[in-house]
């Protein structure tokens, strides 16, 4: 897993594979697509493994050359379609 370090007021934050909120305790999940369940008002991430493996390889290669910084942007809204 990819661990994010030096996040103000947080520790043990990881980027990892998973599909919904039950797969994480506040970590970041990655995926290629998403599905919105209207009745439950919840999203599910799809193709998480396909998204994570290339991301991990890319970040690992960058870390071999030096420090890597990840910038997280908050979306103002999340589209449901």
C-alpha angles and dihedrals in degrees: 000000000000113000121206111217134200096022108160112252093355137091138181095032114162139180108223148143121286142123109222145003092286088064094060142046094205100312123129118264122200130206144157097234140010137215125208119214103207097193092053096034089228138125129223123202116226132203092018095160091051090054099041102050096057090043091051092048092048094049092044091053090049092048091056087063096046144288119349124207124201118200117203118204123199114229114229089218138358118228116225097208 
